[in-house]
Amino acid sequence: MELSCSSIYNHLLKIIRNNTIDLSECTFIHPWALILICLLLVKKHNNNDKEIILPKSSEALFYLRRARLHEILKKLSYNQSADFLEKIFVNEKDNLNIQEIIHCNFRDEFNARLERFGKIFMNFGLRENDARLVVALIGELGNNVYDHNLGNWPTDISGCFITAQNYPQKKCLEFVIGDPGIGFLGSLKANFPGLSDDISAIKHGLAGNTGRINEDRGNGLKFIQNWTLENFSGNILIHSGKGLVFLDKDKIEGKEAVEIVGTIVQIMLYYK
């Protein structure tokens, strides 16, 4: 099975078995699914019987090793699988269109990475100005993570998980950031007690509302939308709690999905 942002939800009942994440039948995994798996691993990492079963497919294993999933597994104490994956040899120059998973615990660590992203995106083929714009979008997404979860992290794992992939033939960049935080509903509830579901909370946040009491903020997501949809003819996908919301220039659609801890945001950008 191939795990993408659309297909993974059809396979989650097979993948999640109590405290086991079973990827044995996975033949390929896309960035969105990879970050979703990371958040599932975070949710279960304190359980004594936790386990991740790695793919049988050599192609999927090489991809996970190239994405440095073993470093995340070590952080979350999935040590046996981390050791197995780390021993797989890959030449990291074989696929320069993959950005390995990065876990930034704190804002300072995240900010220190931003300049590096610009260089990576230029290597992907983006023009310098476009690369700088993408870095600005990522900076806004990261600021949202740390602003809205400050002192409120629901687990002992804080920060954000980041990965990206370039598709040079399509001239498309897929960037995904996920955090095991309180989510849109948890962030907005104090300011907007009438919100009752995750889809409404996501749409409320996209409209420029903020959960930061007595602060005139909330334009970060509007900035992200404007540049993604208008300047890059792209689209945005957000999963928070049980809500899954997709938007492009023509529409915004929401539906219920399996509940996750925190939020995942994907931006798809099309460059020249």
Secondary structure, 3 states (H helix, E strand, C coil): CEECCCCHHHHHHHHEECCEEECCCCCEECHHHHHHHHHHHHHHCCCCCCEEECCCCHHHHHHHHHCCHHHHHHHCCCHHHHHHHHCCCCCCCCCCCEEEEEEECCHHHHHHHHHHHHHHHHHHCCCHHHHHHHHHHHHHHHHHHHHHHCCCCCCCCCCEEEEEEEECCCCEEEEEEEECCCHHHHHHCCCCCCCCCHHHHHHHHHCCCCCCCCCCCCHHHHHHHHHHHHHCCCEEEEEECCEEEEECCCCEEEEECCCCCCEEEEEEEECC
